[in-house]
Amino acid sequence: MRKKIILATVLTSFLALGLLAGCNNKKTEDKSLTVSIAASLKEPMKEIGDKFEKENGVKIQFNVGGSGTLKKQIVDGASVDVFISANTKYAEELVKEDYVKKDDSKKLLNNELVLIGSKDFKGDIKSLNDLKNIDGKIAIGELNTVPAGQYAKQSLDKLGIYDSLKDKLIFAKSVTNVKTYVENGETELGFVYKTDAMNLKSSKIVYTVPNNYHKPIVYELCILKDSKELDLSKKFSDYLKSDESKKIFEKYGFGVN
């Protein structure tokens, strides 16, 4: 009788441990991160995110858009764990406004600004000054929310030609939308990042904007203070700086800090 009791106790213990392990596995599988990223990062981040998910058994939900719009969503109460802005401005604002600790905001990548032309564009752009002679429309990111648009305006302002081009400008909600406008022939030209222009189908790079025409194009990585998965957010942020992630970013044309 005593042996039966002992055996039953042992079996019950194993069953309890099994259930506990199952709960722990489920808990791991249920973990997820919400990562808001600038539109220009969509392709490399998807590839990196897939690898991280497989290695860590978690789910990453990407929220893609203009950096300014994503920053506003955070301020308005959106639940976000990690944010990557296509400029340092919005990251610095989040630190100043106490949404991000200073030590949890770090420079991640850099990029270049180029002008792309539709397949029907026949002009010759040797300088941004040549845009004054273009009759067609020029796509540019919205100035309040899209860093690529802000860099483009800085470049045009440096040459003193922004005001003279206002009637030709079509404003887009993201740099990806700018690319789409040009690829679809809705505008003749558009300002995008070099990384956006690596796989053009119906357009081409017609001019590379000198880096000294605008502020450095730097992508900043932030971990939100209110992240519900703070340890996991830090682990993912470290992963983005790993050698494996760097290779992926470089494959898509980004410079790695």
LINWO-V158135 format. One line per field, one symbol per residue. ss: DSSP state (h for helix, s for strand, l for the rest). A space follows every 10 residues. Layout:
BEGIN
ss->???
END
This chain:
BEGIN
ss->lhhhhhhhhh hhhhhhhhhh hhhhhhhhhh lssssssshh hhhhhhhhhh hhhhhhllss ssssslhhhh hhhhhlllll lsssslllhh hhhhhhllls ssssssssss llssssssll lllllllhhh hhhllllsss slllllhhhh hhhhhhhhll lhhhhhhhss ssllhhhhhh hhhlllllss ssshhhhlll llssssssll hhhllllsss sssslllllh hhhhhhhhhh llhhhhhhhh hlllssl
END
